[in-house]
Structures are given as C-alpha cells and as structure tokens.
C-alpha cells in the first residue's frame, strides 16, 4: 500500500543541506593569485572544469559533518568552545605543487599541496583535534583514522594529471574560522573567527 512508504525503515534518509567545518583562508591578494592559477589550469585542460571563486578558496582543517534541516546548535556551541581554547602561534604556509585528487581516468578536483611549507597547518590541525576531543567532539569517530592532507581545491571536473611544481603560493596564517556550508548552493558563511596566538610561557 502507498502509505507503507512512510513506515520507519522504508523512508529515504534525509538529504544533507548543511555542512560544518573549520578552515583557513588566504588573504585577498593571495586568493586572487590562486584563482588566476585555477583558471589557467581549466584553460590548459580544455575540459569543462569549474574553477573555484576567489572568495571560496580555503584549506579545510577539520570537517565536523553534514546535516539535514540546519546545523545542530549544541555541536556548533561545542565547536566554538573548542576553537577558543586553541593556542598556536601565527605561521607562514607555502604550497608549491599542483596535483589531482581525481581517480584516474575519471575527472576530479585539482588541488594545491605542499611539503615542508605546510607543517604549520599540521600543527594547527592537531591542536584543534585535541581541543575538539576535549569538548566531546570527535568528528572522525567510527570512520577510522583519516589522514590530514593540507590542500587548496582549485577546480573540479579536471582530468587526472601527474603532480607538477608551480610558483610557490605563500601567505601568513593569522587565524581560522568555523564555516557553515550551504550544500548545493555554493555558499559559505563564517560563524566565528579566532586569531592565532601562542600559548603563554
């Protein structure tokens, strides 16, 4: 009978509408340079790649989940409490490689990565992870260990390509933010921002 479609266990899971994550953003000038690089990559690939707009370029530090029908305010409050306890000194980040996160031969994201130049991001990520766990938030519980690979997504839908060096992209990281992502609507809303400051000795 048609009404059986609404019985528990037969309903389709709700479609996620909102995402929550911590991120670091480049300054305006650096973002413009990265955006130009993304556009050049799409032109070289001669594919229907979609470069990210300059104001959406970021490094995801920690993803806290996707949700249907809005963000759980208790989780937002706990995330803010955790972020306020993080003590990491400002640092400089450097990305010097473009590589593909696509699954060859299928198209996928093209990203900026780095090696020695991203150690500060690893330190910030680890400090934030510890703070979240102290506040009862383990965003990767049940999914096993997830390796943190600092990167800036440049464009989507590009064919796989081998990693290649590029002119280093650098900026001073002086803070991080908690972001509300409106899924499918290409909008990011900064819920709060925190400046970086070293722990008192």
N, C-alpha and C positions, 0 to 999 in steps of 0.2 A: 504494500500500500504506500502511496506517496508520503503520508505523514511519517513513515518509518525512517525517512531520510534525516529526520531531526533527532532521532534517538542518540543517546550518548554512545560513542564508539563508531558511529556511522557518519558523523559530521566531519567535514573537511577542516583541517586546522586553520585557524585564522591567519590571514596574510599579514606578515610583519609590515608595519607602517612607520616605525621609528627606530633609530639606532642611537647608541650612546657610546662614545669613545673619547679617550684623551689624545691630544695631538699637539705637535709643534708646528708653527707656521714660519715660513721665511718672511723677511721684511719685504716691503712693496717693490723695491728696486730689484731684489734678487728674484722675486716671484715673476716679475716681468721678463727677466732673462731666461728663467726656466720655461716660461710659457712660449717664448720665441723658439727655444730648442725643441719643445714638443711639436710646434707647428712645422718646423723643418723636418722632423722625423716622419711626420704624417705625409709631407710632400715627397720625401725620398721613397717612402714605401709604396706610393701610388695606390694606396688602399683607402677604404672608407673608414680610416681611423678617426677617432674623436679625441682631439687634444683637450686636456682639462683647462678650464679658465684659470687665469692667474689667481683669482681670489679663492680657488678651491684647492690649490696646491698645498700639501701638508705631509708630515710624517706621522703616521698613527703610532702612538706609544702603547696604548692598551685598549683593546676592544672590550666593552662591557656587555654587549648583547644587542639583539634586535627584539622588538616588542610590537604587539598589535594594540591599536587604540590608545596610544600615548605612552609616555615614559612612567615607570613606577617611581613615585616620588621618594619612597623610602630608600631606594637604590641610588637615586640622584643625590640625596642628602648624605648618604654614607660615602659616596664617591667624593663629594666636596670635602667632607671631614678628612678623608684620607689625603687628598691633594694638599690640604692646608698644612699637613704635618711633614711634607717632603722638604728636605734640606739638601740641595745640590747647588754648587756654585755655577754661575754662568760659564758658558764654554763656546768654542767655535766648532762648527760642523763643516765637513767637506765631503762632497760627493764628486766622484771622478770617473764613473763608469755608467754606460747605458746598457741595460740588459733586458731580456724578455722574460716575463713570467707566463708566457704562453706555453701550452702543451703542444709541442711540435707534432703534426704540422698545422694544428689549429691556431687561429689568431687569438691574441690575448693582450694583456697590458704590457706596455713598455715602461720601464722604470729607471730612475737614477739610484745607484748604490755607491757604497764606498767601503773602505777597509779601515786603516788607521784613523781616518778622518771622522769616523762615526762612533768612536769609543765613548764620547760624552753622552750620546744618545743611549748607549747600552747602560751606562751608569744611572741615567735618569729613569730609564725603563725599570731597572732593578729596584731603585728606591721607591718608585711608585707601586710596583708589585708588592713589595713588603708592606707598604702603608695600606694598600687595599686589603691584604690578608689580615692585617691587624684590626681592620674595621669590619671583618667578616665578609669581605667581597673577594672571591677567587673566581675571576672571570673565565678561567680555563678549567674549572672543576669538571671532571667527567670526560674531558676530551683529551686527556693526556698532556704531556709537555708540548708546548707549541714554541718553536724556535722564533726568536725575535730577529727579524732581518730589516734593519732601518732602510727605508726607501721612500722615494717620492714618485708617485704614479704620474707619468707624463701624458699618456694617451691610452685609449682602449681600442681593441679591434685591429691591432697591427700584427703582421705575420711574424713568426718566430725568427729571431736573428741572434747570432753569436754575440757575446758581450764585447764591447769596444770602449776604449778610453775616450773621454771627452775633456774639454777645458774644465778644470775644477770649478765647481759651484760651491761657494762658501757663504756662511752668514753667522752672526753671533746669536746664539740661543740665550735669550734672557727671560723666558717664561714659557708656560704651557697652558693649555685650555681644555675644558670639558665641553664636548661638542654634541649637540642634538642634531642628528641627521634625519631629514625628512625623506624617507626612502622613496625612490622613483620620482622625486620632484627636484632633484639636483640642488637641494638647499641644505646649508649647514648653519646652525645657529649656535653661537658661543654662549653657553650658560654661565660660565665663570672663567676667569683667568687668574693665574698665580705667577708672580715674579720668582725667578730663581735666586736663592740666597744660600750661602754656605752655612753649615752648622757652626754655632758658636764654639770656639775652642776653650 
